[in-house]
């Protein structure tokens, strides 16, 4: 590569000066193809502008943990476990009946209040109206 320089003399302020350059290259090949770039100083962990994965690992772990907690809260809320559900009160039809005891017509076992089937033999109990 050739460098050219020229001396145009002293120019006074306000004087116009024009310079026309033209350049022609025969091929697209680089002039210097094997030039290796070397850092101006040794690189280390404290070099300005250096990105190291170990600097971001704590933030990634904390973000993942918060995402898991948020997912758990959303799942808990969506499944309805977080809502206060009023307990259903079970009213059996026996409340209106008299306190007479009911016995199984198949095996003779006394049924408890609210039973529809015998607890021993499984036969459907007859309720007198």
Backbone as XML, in Angstrom:
<?xml version="1.0"?>
<chain id="A" units="angstrom">
  <residue number="1" name="UNK">
    <atom name="N" x="0.847" y="-1.166" z="0.000"/>
    <atom name="CA" x="0.000" y="0.000" z="0.000"/>
    <atom name="C" x="0.898" y="1.235" z="0.000"/>
  </residue>
  <residue number="2" name="UNK">
    <atom name="N" x="0.542" y="2.169" z="-0.799"/>
    <atom name="CA" x="1.343" y="3.384" z="-0.924"/>
    <atom name="C" x="0.586" y="4.539" z="-0.281"/>
  </residue>
  <residue number="3" name="UNK">
    <atom name="N" x="1.318" y="5.361" z="0.394"/>
    <atom name="CA" x="0.742" y="6.551" z="1.019"/>
    <atom name="C" x="1.296" y="7.780" z="0.307"/>
  </residue>
  <residue number="4" name="UNK">
    <atom name="N" x="0.450" y="8.716" z="0.056"/>
    <atom name="CA" x="0.863" y="9.945" z="-0.617"/>
    <atom name="C" x="0.546" y="11.121" z="0.285"/>
  </residue>
  <residue number="5" name="UNK">
    <atom name="N" x="1.376" y="12.117" z="0.232"/>
    <atom name="CA" x="1.136" y="13.343" z="0.982"/>
    <atom name="C" x="1.490" y="14.516" z="0.080"/>
  </residue>
  <residue number="6" name="UNK">
    <atom name="N" x="0.915" y="15.632" z="0.364"/>
    <atom name="CA" x="1.185" y="16.811" z="-0.450"/>
    <atom name="C" x="1.149" y="18.063" z="0.401"/>
  </residue>
  <residue number="7" name="UNK">
    <atom name="N" x="1.929" y="19.071" z="0.033"/>
    <atom name="CA" x="1.953" y="20.340" z="0.748"/>
    <atom name="C" x="1.322" y="21.374" z="-0.152"/>
  </residue>
  <residue number="8" name="UNK">
    <atom name="N" x="0.242" y="21.969" z="0.306"/>
    <atom name="CA" x="-0.493" y="22.923" z="-0.519"/>
    <atom name="C" x="-0.205" y="24.363" z="-0.117"/>
  </residue>
  <residue number="9" name="UNK">
    <atom name="N" x="0.716" y="24.551" z="0.804"/>
    <atom name="CA" x="1.094" y="25.880" z="1.217"/>
    <atom name="C" x="0.119" y="26.445" z="2.229"/>
  </residue>
  <residue number="10" name="UNK">
    <atom name="N" x="0.347" y="27.659" z="2.633"/>
    <atom name="CA" x="-0.497" y="28.307" z="3.623"/>
    <atom name="C" x="-1.757" y="28.810" z="2.954"/>
  </residue>
  <residue number="11" name="UNK">
    <atom name="N" x="-2.864" y="28.530" z="3.553"/>
    <atom name="CA" x="-4.140" y="28.988" z="3.038"/>
    <atom name="C" x="-4.706" y="30.016" z="3.992"/>
  </residue>
  <residue number="12" name="UNK">
    <atom name="N" x="-5.197" y="31.078" z="3.462"/>
    <atom name="CA" x="-5.787" y="32.104" z="4.310"/>
    <atom name="C" x="-7.238" y="31.748" z="4.608"/>
  </residue>
  <residue number="13" name="UNK">
    <atom name="N" x="-7.723" y="32.265" z="5.689"/>
    <atom name="CA" x="-9.088" y="31.982" z="6.110"/>
    <atom name="C" x="-10.053" y="32.533" z="5.084"/>
  </residue>
  <residue number="14" name="UNK">
    <atom name="N" x="-11.086" y="31.758" z="4.761"/>
    <atom name="CA" x="-12.111" y="32.184" z="3.821"/>
    <atom name="C" x="-11.778" y="31.824" z="2.385"/>
  </residue>
  <residue number="15" name="UNK">
    <atom name="N" x="-10.564" y="31.323" z="2.120"/>
    <atom name="CA" x="-10.203" y="30.933" z="0.768"/>
    <atom name="C" x="-10.747" y="29.526" z="0.514"/>
  </residue>
  <residue number="16" name="UNK">
    <atom name="N" x="-11.378" y="29.323" z="-0.632"/>
    <atom name="CA" x="-11.904" y="27.996" z="-0.921"/>
    <atom name="C" x="-10.786" y="27.135" z="-1.490"/>
  </residue>
  <residue number="17" name="UNK">
    <atom name="N" x="-10.853" y="25.853" z="-1.159"/>
    <atom name="CA" x="-9.840" y="24.901" z="-1.579"/>
    <atom name="C" x="-10.556" y="23.618" z="-1.966"/>
  </residue>
  <residue number="18" name="UNK">
    <atom name="N" x="-10.288" y="23.085" z="-3.111"/>
    <atom name="CA" x="-10.931" y="21.836" z="-3.508"/>
    <atom name="C" x="-9.857" y="20.805" z="-3.830"/>
  </residue>
  <residue number="19" name="UNK">
    <atom name="N" x="-10.157" y="19.575" z="-3.475"/>
    <atom name="CA" x="-9.234" y="18.470" z="-3.690"/>
    <atom name="C" x="-10.049" y="17.313" z="-4.234"/>
  </residue>
  <residue number="20" name="UNK">
    <atom name="N" x="-9.661" y="16.763" z="-5.326"/>
    <atom name="CA" x="-10.368" y="15.647" z="-5.940"/>
    <atom name="C" x="-9.466" y="14.430" z="-5.899"/>
  </residue>
  <residue number="21" name="UNK">
    <atom name="N" x="-10.003" y="13.327" z="-5.350"/>
    <atom name="CA" x="-9.255" y="12.079" z="-5.262"/>
    <atom name="C" x="-10.014" y="11.003" z="-6.004"/>
  </residue>
  <residue number="22" name="UNK">
    <atom name="N" x="-9.301" y="10.110" z="-6.611"/>
    <atom name="CA" x="-9.929" y="8.945" z="-7.217"/>
    <atom name="C" x="-9.078" y="7.735" z="-6.862"/>
  </residue>
  <residue number="23" name="UNK">
    <atom name="N" x="-9.794" y="6.579" z="-6.720"/>
    <atom name="CA" x="-9.112" y="5.355" z="-6.293"/>
    <atom name="C" x="-9.671" y="4.201" z="-7.091"/>
  </residue>
  <residue number="24" name="UNK">
    <atom name="N" x="-8.815" y="3.402" z="-7.625"/>
    <atom name="CA" x="-9.224" y="2.224" z="-8.367"/>
    <atom name="C" x="-8.442" y="1.038" z="-7.836"/>
  </residue>
  <residue number="25" name="UNK">
    <atom name="N" x="-9.174" y="-0.067" z="-7.611"/>
    <atom name="CA" x="-8.541" y="-1.280" z="-7.126"/>
    <atom name="C" x="-8.895" y="-2.391" z="-8.098"/>
  </residue>
  <residue number="26" name="UNK">
    <atom name="N" x="-7.925" y="-3.215" z="-8.423"/>
    <atom name="CA" x="-8.133" y="-4.233" z="-9.441"/>
    <atom name="C" x="-8.941" y="-5.424" z="-8.931"/>
  </residue>
  <residue number="27" name="UNK">
    <atom name="N" x="-8.865" y="-5.750" z="-7.626"/>
    <atom name="CA" x="-9.582" y="-6.920" z="-7.099"/>
    <atom name="C" x="-10.238" y="-6.578" z="-5.770"/>
  </residue>
  <residue number="28" name="UNK">
    <atom name="N" x="-11.087" y="-7.541" z="-5.281"/>
    <atom name="CA" x="-11.749" y="-7.347" z="-3.997"/>
    <atom name="C" x="-10.936" y="-7.879" z="-2.835"/>
  </residue>
  <residue number="29" name="UNK">
    <atom name="N" x="-9.756" y="-8.364" z="-3.066"/>
    <atom name="CA" x="-8.913" y="-8.938" z="-2.011"/>
    <atom name="C" x="-8.471" y="-7.842" z="-1.047"/>
  </residue>
  <residue number="30" name="UNK">
    <atom name="N" x="-8.356" y="-8.233" z="0.237"/>
    <atom name="CA" x="-7.904" y="-7.274" z="1.236"/>
    <atom name="C" x="-6.422" y="-6.979" z="1.051"/>
  </residue>
  <residue number="31" name="UNK">
    <atom name="N" x="-6.035" y="-5.775" z="1.387"/>
    <atom name="CA" x="-4.631" y="-5.391" z="1.265"/>
    <atom name="C" x="-3.786" y="-6.150" z="2.272"/>
  </residue>
  <residue number="32" name="UNK">
    <atom name="N" x="-4.275" y="-6.228" z="3.489"/>
    <atom name="CA" x="-3.579" y="-6.960" z="4.547"/>
    <atom name="C" x="-4.576" y="-7.961" z="5.103"/>
  </residue>
  <residue number="33" name="UNK">
    <atom name="N" x="-4.404" y="-9.246" z="4.787"/>
    <atom name="CA" x="-5.384" y="-10.246" z="5.180"/>
    <atom name="C" x="-5.017" y="-10.962" z="6.470"/>
  </residue>
  <residue number="34" name="UNK">
    <atom name="N" x="-3.824" y="-10.912" z="6.916"/>
    <atom name="CA" x="-3.427" y="-11.680" z="8.095"/>
    <atom name="C" x="-3.119" y="-10.794" z="9.299"/>
  </residue>
  <residue number="35" name="UNK">
    <atom name="N" x="-3.714" y="-9.645" z="9.377"/>
    <atom name="CA" x="-3.479" y="-8.750" z="10.502"/>
    <atom name="C" x="-4.278" y="-9.240" z="11.703"/>
  </residue>
  <residue number="36" name="UNK">
    <atom name="N" x="-3.601" y="-9.539" z="12.810"/>
    <atom name="CA" x="-4.259" y="-10.013" z="14.020"/>
    <atom name="C" x="-4.465" y="-8.848" z="14.981"/>
  </residue>
  <residue number="37" name="UNK">
    <atom name="N" x="-5.636" y="-8.803" z="15.566"/>
    <atom name="CA" x="-5.974" y="-7.740" z="16.503"/>
    <atom name="C" x="-5.584" y="-8.198" z="17.906"/>
  </residue>
  <residue number="38" name="UNK">
    <atom name="N" x="-4.854" y="-7.397" z="18.601"/>
    <atom name="CA" x="-4.419" y="-7.695" z="19.957"/>
    <atom name="C" x="-5.014" y="-6.662" z="20.904"/>
  </residue>
  <residue number="39" name="UNK">
    <atom name="N" x="-5.435" y="-7.096" z="22.113"/>
    <atom name="CA" x="-5.963" y="-6.124" z="23.077"/>
    <atom name="C" x="-4.854" y="-5.201" z="23.562"/>
  </residue>
  <residue number="40" name="UNK">
    <atom name="N" x="-5.256" y="-3.990" z="23.938"/>
    <atom name="CA" x="-4.273" y="-3.018" z="24.404"/>
    <atom name="C" x="-3.794" y="-3.316" z="25.816"/>
  </residue>
  <residue number="41" name="UNK">
    <atom name="N" x="-4.579" y="-4.060" z="26.574"/>
    <atom name="CA" x="-4.197" y="-4.468" z="27.927"/>
    <atom name="C" x="-4.751" y="-5.859" z="28.185"/>
  </residue>
  <residue number="42" name="UNK">
    <atom name="N" x="-4.213" y="-6.585" z="29.165"/>
    <atom name="CA" x="-4.705" y="-7.938" z="29.429"/>
    <atom name="C" x="-6.177" y="-7.920" z="29.879"/>
  </residue>
  <residue number="43" name="UNK">
    <atom name="N" x="-6.930" y="-8.918" z="29.416"/>
    <atom name="CA" x="-8.336" y="-9.018" z="29.798"/>
    <atom name="C" x="-8.462" y="-9.787" z="31.099"/>
  </residue>
  <residue number="44" name="UNK">
    <atom name="N" x="-9.343" y="-9.313" z="31.965"/>
    <atom name="CA" x="-9.592" y="-9.974" z="33.239"/>
    <atom name="C" x="-11.051" y="-9.831" z="33.626"/>
  </residue>
  <residue number="45" name="UNK">
    <atom name="N" x="-11.434" y="-10.391" z="34.777"/>
    <atom name="CA" x="-12.839" y="-10.302" z="35.202"/>
    <atom name="C" x="-13.307" y="-8.874" z="35.444"/>
  </residue>
  <residue number="46" name="UNK">
    <atom name="N" x="-12.390" y="-7.974" z="35.750"/>
    <atom name="CA" x="-12.790" y="-6.591" z="36.052"/>
    <atom name="C" x="-12.666" y="-5.668" z="34.847"/>
  </residue>
  <residue number="47" name="UNK">
    <atom name="N" x="-12.371" y="-6.202" z="33.667"/>
    <atom name="CA" x="-12.245" y="-5.376" z="32.472"/>
    <atom name="C" x="-13.608" y="-4.766" z="32.145"/>
  </residue>
  <residue number="48" name="UNK">
    <atom name="N" x="-13.612" y="-3.460" z="31.901"/>
    <atom name="CA" x="-14.860" y="-2.754" z="31.617"/>
    <atom name="C" x="-15.488" y="-3.283" z="30.336"/>
  </residue>
  <residue number="49" name="UNK">
    <atom name="N" x="-16.797" y="-3.511" z="30.363"/>
    <atom name="CA" x="-17.528" y="-3.967" z="29.202"/>
    <atom name="C" x="-17.528" y="-5.468" z="29.012"/>
  </residue>
  <residue number="50" name="UNK">
    <atom name="N" x="-16.852" y="-6.205" z="29.873"/>
    <atom name="CA" x="-16.809" y="-7.659" z="29.742"/>
    <atom name="C" x="-18.053" y="-8.257" z="30.381"/>
  </residue>
  <residue number="51" name="UNK">
    <atom name="N" x="-18.699" y="-9.168" z="29.674"/>
    <atom name="CA" x="-19.904" y="-9.818" z="30.157"/>
    <atom name="C" x="-19.540" y="-11.235" z="30.576"/>
  </residue>
  <residue number="52" name="UNK">
    <atom name="N" x="-19.786" y="-11.546" z="31.849"/>
    <atom name="CA" x="-19.493" y="-12.883" z="32.357"/>
    <atom name="C" x="-20.789" y="-13.498" z="32.876"/>
  </residue>
  <residue number="53" name="UNK">
    <atom name="N" x="-21.000" y="-14.766" z="32.559"/>
    <atom name="CA" x="-22.209" y="-15.460" z="32.977"/>
    <atom name="C" x="-22.307" y="-15.553" z="34.495"/>
  </residue>
  <residue number="54" name="UNK">
    <atom name="N" x="-21.178" y="-15.694" z="35.169"/>
    <atom name="CA" x="-21.203" y="-15.833" z="36.629"/>
    <atom name="C" x="-21.738" y="-14.574" z="37.317"/>
  </residue>
  <residue number="55" name="UNK">
    <atom name="N" x="-21.724" y="-13.436" z="36.639"/>
    <atom name="CA" x="-22.279" y="-12.211" z="37.218"/>
    <atom name="C" x="-23.809" y="-12.248" z="37.235"/>
  </residue>
  <residue number="56" name="UNK">
    <atom name="N" x="-24.412" y="-13.041" z="36.335"/>
    <atom name="CA" x="-25.863" y="-13.043" z="36.188"/>
    <atom name="C" x="-26.545" y="-14.277" z="36.778"/>
  </residue>
  <residue number="57" name="UNK">
    <atom name="N" x="-25.788" y="-15.278" z="37.193"/>
    <atom name="CA" x="-26.372" y="-16.510" z="37.723"/>
    <atom name="C" x="-27.264" y="-16.248" z="38.941"/>
  </residue>
  <residue number="58" name="UNK">
    <atom name="N" x="-26.857" y="-15.441" z="39.923"/>
    <atom name="CA" x="-27.762" y="-15.196" z="41.065"/>
    <atom name="C" x="-29.091" y="-14.562" z="40.651"/>
  </residue>
  <residue number="59" name="UNK">
    <atom name="N" x="-29.048" y="-13.665" z="39.692"/>
    <atom name="CA" x="-30.284" y="-13.020" z="39.245"/>
    <atom name="C" x="-31.197" y="-14.010" z="38.523"/>
  </residue>
  <residue number="60" name="UNK">
    <atom name="N" x="-30.604" y="-14.916" z="37.750"/>
    <atom name="CA" x="-31.387" y="-15.929" z="37.044"/>
    <atom name="C" x="-32.042" y="-16.877" z="38.052"/>
  </residue>
  <residue number="61" name="UNK">
    <atom name="N" x="-31.313" y="-17.292" z="39.077"/>
    <atom name="CA" x="-31.863" y="-18.198" z="40.093"/>
    <atom name="C" x="-32.984" y="-17.522" z="40.869"/>
  </residue>
  <residue number="62" name="UNK">
    <atom name="N" x="-32.793" y="-16.285" z="41.251"/>
    <atom name="CA" x="-33.835" y="-15.544" z="41.985"/>
    <atom name="C" x="-35.075" y="-15.362" z="41.103"/>
  </residue>
  <residue number="63" name="UNK">
    <atom name="N" x="-34.872" y="-15.028" z="39.835"/>
    <atom name="CA" x="-36.007" y="-14.872" z="38.919"/>
    <atom name="C" x="-36.765" y="-16.170" z="38.734"/>
  </residue>
  <residue number="64" name="UNK">
    <atom name="N" x="-36.051" y="-17.289" z="38.610"/>
    <atom name="CA" x="-36.697" y="-18.591" z="38.464"/>
    <atom name="C" x="-37.475" y="-18.957" z="39.728"/>
  </residue>
  <residue number="65" name="UNK">
    <atom name="N" x="-36.913" y="-18.662" z="40.893"/>
    <atom name="CA" x="-37.608" y="-18.935" z="42.153"/>
    <atom name="C" x="-38.886" y="-18.118" z="42.279"/>
  </residue>
  <residue number="66" name="UNK">
    <atom name="N" x="-38.814" y="-16.841" z="41.920"/>
    <atom name="CA" x="-40.012" y="-15.995" z="41.976"/>
    <atom name="C" x="-41.064" y="-16.471" z="40.982"/>
  </residue>
  <residue number="67" name="UNK">
    <atom name="N" x="-40.621" y="-16.944" z="39.827"/>
    <atom name="CA" x="-41.554" y="-17.478" z="38.844"/>
    <atom name="C" x="-42.244" y="-18.734" z="39.365"/>
  </residue>
  <residue number="68" name="UNK">
    <atom name="N" x="-41.516" y="-19.601" z="40.054"/>
    <atom name="CA" x="-42.118" y="-20.792" z="40.648"/>
    <atom name="C" x="-43.125" y="-20.432" z="41.735"/>
  </residue>
  <residue number="69" name="UNK">
    <atom name="N" x="-42.782" y="-19.467" z="42.572"/>
    <atom name="CA" x="-43.700" y="-19.035" z="43.634"/>
    <atom name="C" x="-44.965" y="-18.445" z="43.027"/>
  </residue>
  <residue number="70" name="UNK">
    <atom name="N" x="-44.801" y="-17.605" z="42.030"/>
    <atom name="CA" x="-45.959" y="-17.002" z="41.367"/>
    <atom name="C" x="-46.828" y="-18.075" z="40.715"/>
  </residue>
  <residue number="71" name="UNK">
    <atom name="N" x="-46.202" y="-19.054" z="40.078"/>
    <atom name="CA" x="-46.957" y="-20.155" z="39.470"/>
    <atom name="C" x="-47.725" y="-20.946" z="40.512"/>
  </residue>
  <residue number="72" name="UNK">
    <atom name="N" x="-47.122" y="-21.177" z="41.687"/>
    <atom name="CA" x="-47.802" y="-21.898" z="42.756"/>
    <atom name="C" x="-49.006" y="-21.129" z="43.278"/>
  </residue>
  <residue number="73" name="UNK">
    <atom name="N" x="-48.858" y="-19.820" z="43.414"/>
    <atom name="CA" x="-49.971" y="-18.995" z="43.901"/>
    <atom name="C" x="-51.118" y="-19.002" z="42.889"/>
  </residue>
  <residue number="74" name="UNK">
    <atom name="N" x="-50.789" y="-18.888" z="41.607"/>
    <atom name="CA" x="-51.830" y="-18.907" z="40.572"/>
    <atom name="C" x="-52.526" y="-20.262" z="40.553"/>
  </residue>
  <residue number="75" name="UNK">
    <atom name="N" x="-51.768" y="-21.351" z="40.654"/>
    <atom name="CA" x="-52.365" y="-22.688" z="40.683"/>
    <atom name="C" x="-53.268" y="-22.845" z="41.905"/>
  </residue>
  <residue number="76" name="UNK">
    <atom name="N" x="-52.810" y="-22.394" z="43.056"/>
    <atom name="CA" x="-53.587" y="-22.475" z="44.292"/>
    <atom name="C" x="-54.893" y="-21.708" z="44.153"/>
  </residue>
  <residue number="77" name="UNK">
    <atom name="N" x="-54.814" y="-20.536" z="43.548"/>
    <atom name="CA" x="-56.011" y="-19.704" z="43.383"/>
    <atom name="C" x="-56.946" y="-20.313" z="42.347"/>
  </residue>
  <residue number="78" name="UNK">
    <atom name="N" x="-56.418" y="-20.837" z="41.236"/>
    <atom name="CA" x="-57.238" y="-21.387" z="40.172"/>
    <atom name="C" x="-57.962" y="-22.660" z="40.597"/>
  </residue>
  <residue number="79" name="UNK">
    <atom name="N" x="-57.342" y="-23.475" z="41.428"/>
    <atom name="CA" x="-57.988" y="-24.719" z="41.832"/>
    <atom name="C" x="-59.044" y="-24.482" z="42.895"/>
  </residue>
  <residue number="80" name="UNK">
    <atom name="N" x="-59.151" y="-23.287" z="43.415"/>
    <atom name="CA" x="-60.207" y="-22.967" z="44.358"/>
    <atom name="C" x="-59.843" y="-23.261" z="45.796"/>
  </residue>
  <residue number="81" name="UNK">
    <atom name="N" x="-58.643" y="-23.719" z="46.049"/>
    <atom name="CA" x="-58.260" y="-24.024" z="47.428"/>
    <atom name="C" x="-58.032" y="-22.758" z="48.236"/>
  </residue>
  <residue number="82" name="UNK">
    <atom name="N" x="-57.786" y="-21.672" z="47.560"/>
    <atom name="CA" x="-57.543" y="-20.430" z="48.264"/>
    <atom name="C" x="-58.809" y="-19.671" z="48.600"/>
  </residue>
  <residue number="83" name="UNK">
    <atom name="N" x="-59.914" y="-20.097" z="48.040"/>
    <atom name="CA" x="-61.184" y="-19.401" z="48.293"/>
    <atom name="C" x="-61.854" y="-19.966" z="49.529"/>
  </residue>
  <residue number="84" name="UNK">
    <atom name="N" x="-62.530" y="-19.105" z="50.231"/>
    <atom name="CA" x="-63.294" y="-19.565" z="51.401"/>
    <atom name="C" x="-64.601" y="-20.146" z="50.908"/>
  </residue>
  <residue number="85" name="UNK">
    <atom name="N" x="-64.740" y="-21.415" z="51.086"/>
    <atom name="CA" x="-65.987" y="-22.067" z="50.690"/>
    <atom name="C" x="-66.823" y="-22.304" z="51.938"/>
  </residue>
  <residue number="86" name="UNK">
    <atom name="N" x="-68.070" y="-21.914" z="51.842"/>
    <atom name="CA" x="-68.945" y="-22.167" z="52.981"/>
    <atom name="C" x="-69.293" y="-23.642" z="52.992"/>
  </residue>
  <residue number="87" name="UNK">
    <atom name="N" x="-69.333" y="-24.200" z="54.154"/>
    <atom name="CA" x="-69.650" y="-25.614" z="54.269"/>
    <atom name="C" x="-71.130" y="-25.827" z="54.000"/>
  </residue>
  <residue number="88" name="UNK">
    <atom name="N" x="-71.363" y="-26.861" z="53.253"/>
    <atom name="CA" x="-72.755" y="-27.193" z="52.965"/>
    <atom name="C" x="-73.344" y="-27.886" z="54.182"/>
  </residue>
  <residue number="89" name="UNK">
    <atom name="N" x="-74.507" y="-27.454" z="54.534"/>
    <atom name="CA" x="-75.191" y="-28.082" z="55.664"/>
    <atom name="C" x="-76.076" y="-29.183" z="55.113"/>
  </residue>
  <residue number="90" name="UNK">
    <atom name="N" x="-75.860" y="-30.361" z="55.613"/>
    <atom name="CA" x="-76.638" y="-31.503" z="55.157"/>
    <atom name="C" x="-77.875" y="-31.648" z="56.045"/>
  </residue>
  <residue number="91" name="UNK">
    <atom name="N" x="-78.981" y="-31.476" z="55.423"/>
    <atom name="CA" x="-80.239" y="-31.677" z="56.122"/>
    <atom name="C" x="-80.835" y="-32.971" z="55.613"/>
  </residue>
  <residue number="92" name="UNK">
    <atom name="N" x="-80.986" y="-33.909" z="56.495"/>
    <atom name="CA" x="-81.583" y="-35.171" z="56.067"/>
    <atom name="C" x="-83.104" y="-35.067" z="56.161"/>
  </residue>
  <residue number="93" name="UNK">
    <atom name="N" x="-83.742" y="-35.931" z="55.430"/>
    <atom name="CA" x="-85.202" y="-35.917" z="55.432"/>
    <atom name="C" x="-85.756" y="-36.493" z="56.720"/>
  </residue>
  <residue number="94" name="UNK">
    <atom name="N" x="-84.895" y="-37.070" z="57.550"/>
    <atom name="CA" x="-85.352" y="-37.651" z="58.810"/>
    <atom name="C" x="-85.672" y="-36.599" z="59.871"/>
  </residue>
  <residue number="95" name="UNK">
    <atom name="N" x="-85.199" y="-35.355" z="59.658"/>
    <atom name="CA" x="-85.437" y="-34.311" z="60.656"/>
    <atom name="C" x="-86.921" y="-34.047" z="60.840"/>
  </residue>
  <residue number="96" name="UNK">
    <atom name="N" x="-87.668" y="-34.167" z="59.748"/>
    <atom name="CA" x="-89.103" y="-33.891" z="59.844"/>
    <atom name="C" x="-89.883" y="-35.097" z="60.370"/>
  </residue>
  <residue number="97" name="UNK">
    <atom name="N" x="-89.236" y="-36.263" z="60.298"/>
    <atom name="CA" x="-89.925" y="-37.453" z="60.770"/>
    <atom name="C" x="-89.851" y="-37.537" z="62.294"/>
  </residue>
  <residue number="98" name="UNK">
    <atom name="N" x="-90.658" y="-38.405" z="62.823"/>
    <atom name="CA" x="-90.632" y="-38.596" z="64.277"/>
    <atom name="C" x="-89.355" y="-39.330" z="64.656"/>
  </residue>
  <residue number="99" name="UNK">
    <atom name="N" x="-89.064" y="-39.408" z="65.911"/>
    <atom name="CA" x="-87.852" y="-40.038" z="66.400"/>
    <atom name="C" x="-87.962" y="-41.553" z="66.467"/>
  </residue>
  <residue number="100" name="UNK">
    <atom name="N" x="-88.882" y="-42.127" z="65.715"/>
    <atom name="CA" x="-89.033" y="-43.582" z="65.738"/>
    <atom name="C" x="-87.821" y="-44.218" z="65.079"/>
  </residue>
  <residue number="101" name="UNK">
    <atom name="N" x="-87.404" y="-45.337" z="65.595"/>
    <atom name="CA" x="-86.229" y="-46.021" z="65.089"/>
    <atom name="C" x="-86.607" y="-46.839" z="63.866"/>
  </residue>
  <residue number="102" name="UNK">
    <atom name="N" x="-85.647" y="-46.956" z="62.923"/>
    <atom name="CA" x="-85.869" y="-47.704" z="61.695"/>
    <atom name="C" x="-84.990" y="-48.949" z="61.751"/>
  </residue>
  <residue number="103" name="UNK">
    <atom name="N" x="-85.588" y="-50.086" z="61.377"/>
    <atom name="CA" x="-84.863" y="-51.345" z="61.348"/>
    <atom name="C" x="-84.857" y="-51.872" z="59.919"/>
  </residue>
  <residue number="104" name="UNK">
    <atom name="N" x="-83.794" y="-52.599" z="59.562"/>
    <atom name="CA" x="-83.698" y="-53.220" z="58.251"/>
    <atom name="C" x="-84.704" y="-54.363" z="58.171"/>
  </residue>
  <residue number="105" name="UNK">
    <atom name="N" x="-85.512" y="-54.392" z="57.119"/>
    <atom name="CA" x="-86.510" y="-55.445" z="56.968"/>
    <atom name="C" x="-85.868" y="-56.757" z="56.515"/>
  </residue>
  <residue number="106" name="UNK">
    <atom name="N" x="-84.600" y="-56.725" z="56.093"/>
    <atom name="CA" x="-83.919" y="-57.931" z="55.628"/>
    <atom name="C" x="-83.194" y="-58.649" z="56.761"/>
  </residue>
  <residue number="107" name="UNK">
    <atom name="N" x="-82.344" y="-57.890" z="57.519"/>
    <atom name="CA" x="-81.537" y="-58.541" z="58.556"/>
    <atom name="C" x="-81.924" y="-58.125" z="59.973"/>
  </residue>
  <residue number="108" name="UNK">
    <atom name="N" x="-82.718" y="-57.099" z="60.121"/>
    <atom name="CA" x="-83.189" y="-56.679" z="61.424"/>
    <atom name="C" x="-82.267" y="-55.727" z="62.165"/>
  </residue>
  <residue number="109" name="UNK">
    <atom name="N" x="-81.204" y="-55.277" z="61.570"/>
    <atom name="CA" x="-80.269" y="-54.345" z="62.223"/>
    <atom name="C" x="-80.894" y="-52.963" z="62.299"/>
  </residue>
  <residue number="110" name="UNK">
    <atom name="N" x="-80.696" y="-52.292" z="63.458"/>
    <atom name="CA" x="-81.230" y="-50.948" z="63.626"/>
    <atom name="C" x="-80.405" y="-49.974" z="62.782"/>
  </residue>
  <residue number="111" name="UNK">
    <atom name="N" x="-81.066" y="-49.126" z="62.008"/>
    <atom name="CA" x="-80.401" y="-48.130" z="61.165"/>
    <atom name="C" x="-80.207" y="-46.850" z="61.962"/>
  </residue>
  <residue number="112" name="UNK">
    <atom name="N" x="-79.172" y="-46.126" z="61.588"/>
    <atom name="CA" x="-78.930" y="-44.836" z="62.239"/>
    <atom name="C" x="-79.692" y="-43.750" z="61.492"/>
  </residue>
  <residue number="113" name="UNK">
    <atom name="N" x="-79.804" y="-42.609" z="62.133"/>
    <atom name="CA" x="-80.539" y="-41.490" z="61.571"/>
    <atom name="C" x="-79.867" y="-41.045" z="60.265"/>
  </residue>
  <residue number="114" name="UNK">
    <atom name="N" x="-80.617" y="-40.924" z="59.201"/>
    <atom name="CA" x="-80.096" y="-40.472" z="57.918"/>
    <atom name="C" x="-79.673" y="-41.595" z="56.996"/>
  </residue>
  <residue number="115" name="UNK">
    <atom name="N" x="-79.675" y="-42.853" z="57.447"/>
    <atom name="CA" x="-79.282" y="-43.972" z="56.585"/>
    <atom name="C" x="-80.365" y="-44.258" z="55.561"/>
  </residue>
  <residue number="116" name="UNK">
    <atom name="N" x="-79.972" y="-44.583" z="54.338"/>
    <atom name="CA" x="-80.902" y="-45.002" z="53.296"/>
    <atom name="C" x="-80.753" y="-46.497" z="53.016"/>
  </residue>
  <residue number="117" name="UNK">
    <atom name="N" x="-79.541" y="-47.010" z="53.337"/>
    <atom name="CA" x="-79.260" y="-48.419" z="53.126"/>
    <atom name="C" x="-78.769" y="-49.024" z="54.428"/>
  </residue>
  <residue number="118" name="UNK">
    <atom name="N" x="-78.988" y="-50.300" z="54.602"/>
    <atom name="CA" x="-78.533" y="-51.010" z="55.797"/>
    <atom name="C" x="-77.017" y="-51.086" z="55.784"/>
  </residue>
  <residue number="119" name="UNK">
    <atom name="N" x="-76.390" y="-50.807" z="56.908"/>
    <atom name="CA" x="-74.942" y="-50.829" z="57.006"/>
    <atom name="C" x="-74.388" y="-52.244" z="57.082"/>
  </residue>
  <residue number="120" name="UNK">
    <atom name="N" x="-75.238" y="-53.239" z="57.338"/>
    <atom name="CA" x="-74.783" y="-54.614" z="57.455"/>
    <atom name="C" x="-74.987" y="-55.365" z="56.141"/>
  </residue>
  <residue number="121" name="UNK">
    <atom name="N" x="-76.209" y="-55.384" z="55.617"/>
    <atom name="CA" x="-76.498" y="-56.191" z="54.426"/>
    <atom name="C" x="-76.638" y="-55.367" z="53.154"/>
  </residue>
  <residue number="122" name="UNK">
    <atom name="N" x="-76.772" y="-54.044" z="53.231"/>
    <atom name="CA" x="-76.854" y="-53.192" z="52.051"/>
    <atom name="C" x="-78.215" y="-53.042" z="51.445"/>
  </residue>
  <residue number="123" name="UNK">
    <atom name="N" x="-79.246" y="-53.566" z="52.072"/>
    <atom name="CA" x="-80.597" y="-53.486" z="51.539"/>
    <atom name="C" x="-81.124" y="-52.070" z="51.722"/>
  </residue>
  <residue number="124" name="UNK">
    <atom name="N" x="-81.896" y="-51.597" z="50.718"/>
    <atom name="CA" x="-82.486" y="-50.261" z="50.808"/>
    <atom name="C" x="-83.544" y="-50.279" z="51.913"/>
  </residue>
  <residue number="125" name="UNK">
    <atom name="N" x="-83.446" y="-49.291" z="52.804"/>
    <atom name="CA" x="-84.364" y="-49.230" z="53.929"/>
    <atom name="C" x="-85.714" y="-48.671" z="53.500"/>
  </residue>
  <residue number="126" name="UNK">
    <atom name="N" x="-86.748" y="-49.204" z="54.094"/>
    <atom name="CA" x="-88.108" y="-48.709" z="53.834"/>
    <atom name="C" x="-88.411" y="-47.610" z="54.835"/>
  </residue>
  <residue number="127" name="UNK">
    <atom name="N" x="-88.820" y="-46.509" z="54.322"/>
    <atom name="CA" x="-89.194" y="-45.375" z="55.190"/>
    <atom name="C" x="-90.703" y="-45.288" z="55.179"/>
  </residue>
  <residue number="128" name="UNK">
    <atom name="N" x="-91.286" y="-45.203" z="56.341"/>
    <atom name="CA" x="-92.751" y="-45.071" z="56.431"/>
    <atom name="C" x="-93.102" y="-43.604" z="56.395"/>
  </residue>
  <residue number="129" name="UNK">
    <atom name="N" x="-94.073" y="-43.278" z="55.621"/>
    <atom name="CA" x="-94.459" y="-41.877" z="55.463"/>
    <atom name="C" x="-95.504" y="-41.453" z="56.427"/>
  </residue>
</chain>
